[in-house]
Amino acid sequence: DVSLQLRAGEIVGISGLSHCGMHTLGKILFGAEHAVSGKVTTADGTVITNETVAMKKGIGYVAKDRDVESLTLSASIRDNISIAGMEKFAVGNFLVLGGKEKKYVDAQIEALSIKCADRDQQVSQLSGGNKQKVVFGKWIGRDSRILILDCPTRGVDIGVKRAMYQLMEQLNNEGKSSLMISEEMPELMGMSDRLIIMKDGR
């Protein structure tokens, strides 16, 4: 039983106890799970029915369980970043040119200051903070207008947390929106324009 609105250039925080339903809500908003009733719509009236539709409408999703849901640990940084943005550099949306792909990935590595040996390093070899930066790079690279962030600073050090907060504020200033799901109330109070508290799925 949830109804909410996310406006352009806004950060909305969602919090509650761990089993209040906020993590499931994040998946529903991205089309990864289906609501029993109701619908998720974008400003132009498009109904989000699955992840493909969500991505086409400029929505990105950073999962709580980063290593299982957001990354392929056995793959390289390049593969993890480029997989979501192929329409940005692939010719005819299917032919991948190595040079364009490398340029696309390197731009995210530089912009997010990802500490790595090179773009072909396995993601599993990175620190938690740099793994999270790879996840952000995957969605920012494709110019997502809405980011659903489920515990985005979980398991990262204070320096990376600060970088994540600055990045969110930058996106906010560019007119992009973030829905930040977190169990850390001080974090949400410091970052959010509005705060929604959930209890027992409501």
N, C-alpha and C positions, 0 to 999 in steps of 0.2 A: 504494500500500500504506500507507494511513493510517487510524488509528483514534484518535479523541479524544472527549473529553467536555467540555462547557461548562456550568458550574453557575450557579445564580442568584447575582447579586451578585459575579461574578468577572470579572477581566480576564485572558484567556489570550493570550499573545504567540506568534506564529509567525514564525520567521525562517529564513534560509539565504541562499545565493547566488541571484542574480536568476532563474536558470532551474531552481531546485530543485523547482518545482511548487506553491509556496505561493500564487501569484496564481490559478492554476487552481483550487486547493482552495477559495479564497474564493468563486469563481463557482459551484462545485458545491454548496457549503453553502447558497447562496441560490437554488439551482434554475435558475440561468442556463446551466449546462452540466451534462451528465449523466456520472456515473461509469461506468466500464466494468463494474464490479460493486460490490456493497455498496449502502448506502442512508443517507440522512440522516433522522433522526427527532427529533421534539420529545418533551418529557417525557410528553405524553399519548398517544404512539404514532403520531401523524400522520407520514406519510412525505412529505418535501418533494420534490415532483416537478417543480415549476416556480416561477417568481417569484410568481405569484398566490397559490399555496398558502403560500409563505413569508411574504408580506405579511399574509395572514389570520392566520397564527400569530405575528404580532408581530415579524417579522425584517426588518431594514433592511440595505441594502448600500451602502457608500461605495466606489466603484470607484477603482482606481489612476489611470486615465486620466479625470480629473474632467471635462474639457471635452468629451470624446467620449461617455462612458458614463453620467455622473451628471447632466449638465446639458443643457438645450436653449439654446444660447447666443443664438439669435435671439429667444428668448421673454423675458418679463419675470420679475422676481423673484417676483411673485405667482403666475404660471403654474407656475414651477418648484417652488415650495413647496406649492401647493395640489393639484397633480396627484396626489400620493401620498396625500393625506388627504381626498379627497372624501367618503368614508363618514362623516367626522367632522362635516361641515357641510352636505352636500347633502341635500335633502328627498327621502325615498324612494330615496336612493342614486342619483338621476339629475338632480333639479332643483337647479341651483346658484343660490342667492340671493346677489347681490352683496355685501350687507351682512354676511352671515355669513362669506363667503369672505374679505372684507377684514379682519374681526376675527381670523379664524384666522391669516392671513398676518402681520398686524401684531404679533400675540402672539409669533411666532417672530423677527421682525425686532428686537423689543425685547429678548426674552430672550437672544438671541445677539449683541446689539449690532452688527448688520449695518450698516455705513456705506454709505448710499445716499441718492439724492435723494428717492425715494419707492418704494412697492411696485411701481410700473409701469415702473421703470427696467429697461432691458435688462441681463441678466446679463453679457453680453459687455463691458459698460462697467465692471465691478467689478474690484477687485484680486484676486489669487489667493487671499488669505486670506478675503476676503468672499465669493468664489464658494464656497469650502469651507464657510463658515458657512451659505450657502443650502442646500447639500447636506445638512448636518446638520439644518437646520431642517425639511427635507422629511420626514425620518424621525422626528425627535423630536416634531414636531407631531402625528403619528399615534400617538404613545405606543408606539413600538417597544420591545419588551422585550429584544431581542437585536440588537446592531449588529455587522455584519461590516465592519471598517474596513481597507481595503487602502491602506497608505501614507497615512494620514489627514493627516499634517503635511507631505507632499511639496509643495515649491514655495510655502511660506508663511513669513512672517517670524517672529521669535522671540516677538513679542507674541501672535500668533495661535496659535502652538504652545502657549504657556502656557495660553491660553484653552481650547484643545482638550483639554489634559491635565486642567484643572480640571473641564471638562464631563464627561469620562469618569469622573473620580472621583465627581462628583455623581451620575451615573447608577448607578455602582457602589454608592454608599451607599443608593440608592433600591431596591436589589435587582435592578437590570437588569444585563445581561451584555454584555461586549464581547469580540470576537475581533479582536485587533490584528495585522495582517500588516505587517511592516516589514523592510527590509534594515539598518536602523540599530539595532545591538545595544544601545548605551547607552540609547536611548529605551525599548526593550522591557524592559531590566533595571530601569529606574526605574519603569515603569508596571505590569508584569505580576505577577499572583499566581503564575502558572505560565508556563513558557516551553518551547515545542516547537521543536526544530531539524529542518529538513527537508534531505535531500540526495537527489538523483536520484529524486524522487517518493516518498520514504519518510521 
